[in-house]
């Protein structure tokens, strides 16, 4: 059981669930049960995603110098069988079904439940095509980014928007929720694959970073980070101006930190700079996202 938990990379579950929590607060969903159901659902989704990914990343993880990737138990242990892992993935991925049926307010108000499951299972479909051959989109340049954007930036915001008492939260909130999620994933995925560049190159994984090379990927990552900071700043200013977000300087301070490290990556163009940027973006995303949700008070 411990190896299954390690396989699912629980720290990444908190990152994915942090996005769901931010969206739930932004959508003004009730803590119990909607926010709780959303948090558990997305945490379980992430666990299944990374467990499945670990099966097909076993060889590359064995060569990867990142300590958190080396925690793939399949690299050092023969205790887990494919049957164990697929059962675990199925258990995690189907957990949201009873949660939605039993706890989501007005779950059977048509078409609320079908729409929620469509959005959720489209995310699962994206996860499968991301990791599993022969498609394995994580090893196809630019498609790896597209699939990640669709999962976190589109399907999850819509799924969370279906967990409240209404069929779907306000269209304006969904629009902003998708934009916020897109900015979040844009800042996390590229630094990750840039950190994995040498390992992916060695194992023939044609990610966006391998296709473009370190120099171009560093520049692209820096540009996307700066664009993400600008996008967050614009959204924050709009919401502060119309009185729905309590005025504060925190998002601009966090954004300034990201911009400095993005410039550092563009200057150095190496793995250490990419890893530092990745770690900081994770922290600023979680802190900024939660504070954003808490300070949104229409």
Secondary structure, DSSP 8 states (H G I E B T S, - for coil): -HHHHHHTTHHHHHHHHHHHHHHHHHTT--IIIIIHHHHHHHHHHHHHHHHHHHHHTHHHHHH---TTTTT-GGGT-----HHHHHHHHHHHHHHHHHHHHHHSTTTTSTTHHHHHHHHHHHHHHHHHHHHSTTT-GGGSTTHHHHHHHHIIIIIHHHHHHTSSSSSS--HHHHHHHHHHHHHHHHHHHHHHHHHTHHHHHHTT---HHHHH-HHHHHHHHHHHHHHHHHHHHHHHHHHHHTTSB---SHHHHHHHHHHHHHHHHHHH-SHHHHHHHHHHHHHHHHHHHHHHHHHB--
